[in-house]
Amino acid sequence: MTFDRPNVQNAWDRLEKVLLPLQKVAIACSGGVDSTVLAVAASKILGFDQVLLLTAEAPMVPESDRQDASELAHLTGATHFIVTLPVTILDQPPFSTNPPDRCYHCKKIIFKTLIEQAIQLGFRQLCDGTNADDLGEYRPGLQALHELQVISPLAAAGLTKSEIRELGQTLCPDYAAKPAMACLATRIPTYTPVTLAAMQRIDLAEQLLRQKGLHQVRVRDHGGLARVELDAELLNNGLDAQFIHELRDILVTVGFTYSTIDLNGYRSGSMNPESLKD
C-alpha cells in the first residue's frame, strides 16, 4: 500500500517486512486498537485467506472489546472465531489468588487455548498485538507469550502506540481513536481475589461512565470502594457538582458502597507493584 504521509508509509513498510516471511498467521484479537490494526494490516499484506482471527471470550475481557472484536470479520474479510473460556478460569491457582504476576498465569491459560484452536484450524503460528512501548512496561504476561512462542509483529517492527494509532487512522479509522483498554483484573489490587462479581461491577461502571462522555476512565475496585481515574485534563479543568453527583449515582447503582476520585488522574498500570511503591 502507498500512503501520503511518510511516517505512516514507514510504519507500514516496517510491519510488512515482519509479516511477509510469516506467510500464514492466526492473530489474537482483543478488540483493542493494536490487535485490530495488526489484523487489518495482516489481511492486506498476506491476504485475508491467510489470516485467522481469534478472540477470547473470558470474564476478564471488557464487554466493549468483545463487541468491537465481533466486527473484525467484516472489517478484514478474514475468518473470525470466538473462543469461549469458562468462568472456572477464575478458580485456577495461582490466578485465583491474584499474585503480582497474575497476568503471566492469565496469559498462559488464554493463549494456550487460542493456540490449540489455531492448530485445529490449520494455523500453526499465533501472533498478538503487543507493541514496542509495551516492552518497557511491567507486563509479566509477556513472559508467557515468549514461552508459548507467540510472535508480536508490531513490537518486532518497532512500532510505538502513537505510530499504530496513526496507521490505524488510515486502515481502520473507526477504531484508531478508541481509548486504551486492559484486562478487567488489572483494576483489582494484588492478592485481592479476582471474582466474576467484581469484574462485572467494574465493567458496567466503566461502560456507563464512557456513555457520559468520558474518553479514558478506569474504575479500580478496592473491596467495595471505587477509585476512579479520569483524564488529567478533566481534573485540571475542574468537576462540576452535577457531574460528581452523576458519577456517584452510577457507582452506587452498579454496587459500590464508597467512591473516590484519584487526584493523580488516569495512569496506565497504576495497580502494578512498581507503581504502588512510588
N, C-alpha and C positions, 0 to 999 in steps of 0.2 A: 504493500500500500504506500501511497505517497501523501504526505501531509504538508500543509502550508507553513507550519511553524517548525523551524529547525530543531528545537528542543524536543518536540513531540516525535519528529522523524527519528531523532537519535535514540529516544527511548524505545520506539518500535523496532528499530534495527537491532538494538541490543537484545531485546526479547526474542525477536525472530531467530537470531543466531543461537540462542539457547534452545528454542523449541524445535527447530528443524531436525536436528540429529535424533530427537526422541521418536519422531515419525508417528507414533500412536500412543495416546495417553488417556488415562482417567484422571479427572480433576475433582478434588473435594471442594464442593461449592457451598459456602455457608449462607450466601445471600448478601454478604458484605461487598464493599467496593472492590477490594483486592482480588478476591476469587472470581468475581463477576467479570472484571476486566481481563483476567487471565483466561477465563472460559471463552469470552468473545474473541480475544486475540488468537487463542489456540485453534478455534474453529475456522478462522480466516486463514491462518498460516498453514495448518496441517490438513484442513478440510473437515467439515462437520462430521463426516462419517468416520473419521479417525480419532474422534474425541467422545469420551463418555463422561457425563456429569453425574456426580453422586452427592446427595445431600443427606446428612444425618438428621433424622428427626429424633430428638432426645430432650429430656426435661430441662436441660441447661441451655437450650437454644432459644433465643427470643422469638416470639411469635412473628414480629415484623420481618425478621430474617427468613423465617420459614416461608412466609408469604412471597417475599421477593424472589427467593430461590425457585418458587413454583413457576416463575415466568421465564426461566432460563432456556427451556426447550424452544420457546417461541423466539427468544432473543438471539439464540445461536444456531438453531437448526439441528443441534446435536441431541442425541438421546439422553434423557434425564431420568434418573431413578431416585426415589426417596427411600432411604434405608432406615427403617424404624428400629430404634434401640429401646428395650424395655425399661420401665421405671425402676426395675430392680438394680439397674446400674448404680443407683444411689446407695445401695446397701452393700456394695462390694468394697471390702477394705483393700488398701488403705484410703481409697477415695472417700469412703463414708465418714472417716474421722477428720477429713479436711486438713491434712498436714500442709506445710508450706509448699511442698512440691505436688500438691493435688493436681495441678494442670498436667504434670507428667503422666500420672496414672489415668486421668480422664482421656488425654490424647491417645494413650496406648490402647485403651478399650475401644474408643471410637474408630481410630484409624485401622486397627486390626480387622474390625468388622467391614470397613469400606474396602480394604484390600481384598478380603475374601470375596466380597460381592463383585469387585472389578475382575478378579481372576475368573470367576464363574461366567462372566460375560465376555471373556476373551481379551481383557486388557491387563497386562502384567505390570505396567508402571503407573503408580499413583503420584499425582502432583498436588500441591496445596498453594495457598495464596500468601505465604509468608513473604514479607518484603525486606529490603535491605535495612530499613530503620528498626525492624523488629529484632534484628540480630544483636543490637546494642542494648536491649532491654532485658529485664528479668523475666524470662519465659522458659520455665522448666519443661514445658511441653515440646520445645524444640529438640530436646534430647530424645524424646520418644519418637519423633519423626525421623531423626538420624538413625536410630536403632532399627526402625522399620523400613529404612531406605526410601523414604518419601522424598521426592525432588521438589524443590521450591524455585521454579523458574524466575519469578520476579526478583528474588534475592540473588540468584545466580547471575542475573543480568545487571545487578547493582541498582535496581530501581527503587527509589525512595517513595514514601507515601505521597508527596506532592507531585512527583513525576507520574505516578499511577493515576492520580486524580486528573491530571492534565490529559493523559492519554484517554482516560475514560470519558472526558468531555466530548471527544470525537466518536469513540467506539460505542458508548452506551450513556449518553448524556443524562438520562433519567436517573441513573444510579450514581453518577460522578459526585454529586453533592451530598450524598447520603452520609449522615453523621457516623463516626466510628462506633462500632458496637463490640460486644465481647460476651463471652460465656456468662450466663446469669450467676454462676457460682462465684465469680470474681467480686460480687457485691457482698459476700458474706465473709466475716473475719476468720482468719486461720484458727483451726481447732474448734470452731463452732460447726456442729453437724449441718451438712447441706441437705435440706429437706425439700420435698416437692412443694409443700405449702408455702415455704419461704420464697422459692423461686417464682411461683405463680403470683404471689403478692408483689414481688419486685417487678416482674414483667408487666403486670397490669398497671401498676403505678406509673412506670415509665411510658407506657403507651398513652395513658390519659394525659400525662404532662406534655408529651410531644403534641398531642391534639390541641393543647393550649398554646402552641406555637414555640415551644422550647426546642431548639435545634439539637443541642448537645446537653444531655442530662444523665446523671447516674443517681440511683437510689441505693445507698449502702444500708444493709439490714443488720443492725446491732441488737439482735434479740428483741424485736418489737419496737425498737427506736429507729426511725428512718433518718439517715444523714444524707441530705440531698446536695449534690454537687451540680452547680449551674455554671453557665458561661461566665468567665471573669468579667467580660464587658457588661453583662446584665447586672452583675453585682455592683460594678463601678457606677452604673447609671442610677442605681437605687431601685428598690422594690416598693410598689405602692401597696396600700392596705388591702385593696380588693384582690390583688394577685396573691398576697400572703394568705388571705382567707381561702381563696380557691385552692391553693397548694395544700393547706391544712385539711380542707374538706376531702380532697382526693385521697390523701394519705390515710385519713381516718376511715374512709369508705372501703379501702382495699384491705384494711386490717391492722394498720399500725396504731399502737397506743400513744406513742410520742413521736414528735418530728422536730428536726432542726436543720438549719441551712448551714453548710460548711462555708466559712468565710474565705477559705483558700480557693474556692471555685472548683470547676471540673479539672481533675488530674488523672490521666491515664495511669493505671497501675497503683492507685493510692492505697490499695489494700495489700500490696506486696510487702514482704518482710523488710526490704531495704527502705521502703518509703516510711514505714512505721517507726523506723529508728531515728528519723530526722526530728 
